C-alpha cells in the first residue's frame, strides 16, 4: 500500500488527475504529431482534425479540472498537492484564454485557403503542455501519498 486508503473525494481527484494526464500524453504528444505523418494528410486536413480533437480535449480537461477542484475542496490534501494541481489548472486557463487565440487565427487562415506563417504560439502551447504533464504527475503522486 502506498499510503492510507483513499477517501471518496481523494480517489475521485486521483482518478481525474491520471485520466487528464493520460489524455494529454495520448493526444498532445502522440496523436497530434503523428497525424501529420500519415499519407495524404495535408496541413488543412491536419489542422481541421486537430481543431476538433483539441476542442474536445480542452472540454474534457475543463471537466476534469472541475472534478479535481470539487474533490479537493471536499477533502483537502497537503498544500504541496494543492499547489502543483493549481499550476496544472492555471496552465490550462492560460492555454485556453491566451494561447488558443493565435492558434485559432492561424488555423482559420489556413482553413480559408490563405498561406499563413507558422505561429510561435504552437511552441508555447507545447511548453505549457509539458508543464501540465509534470504538474499532473507530481499532483497525482502527492495525492496518492497524502
C-alpha positions, 0 to 999 in steps of 0.5 A: 500500500502506498499510503492510507486508503483513499477517501471518496473525494481523494480517489475521485481527484486521483482518478481525474488527475491520471485520466487528464494526464493520460489524455494529454500524453495520448493526444498532445504528444502522440496523436497530434504529431503523428497525424501529420505523418500519415499519407495524404494528410495535408496541413488543412486536413491536419489542422481541421482534425486537430481543431476538433480533437483539441476542442474536445480535449480542452472540454474534457480537461475543463471537466476534469479540472472541475472534478479535481477542484470539487474533490479537493475542496471536499477533502483537502490534501497537503498544500504541496498537492494543492499547489502543483494541481493549481499550476496544472489548472492555471496552465490550462486557463492560460492555454485556453484564454491566451494561447488558443487565440493565435492558434485559432487565427492561424488555423482559420487562415489556413482553413480559408485557403490563405498561406499563413506563417507558422505561429510561435504560439504552437511552441508555447502551447507545447511548453505549457503542455509539458508543464501540465504533464509534470504538474499532473504527475507530481499532483497525482503522486502527492495525492496518492501519498497524502 
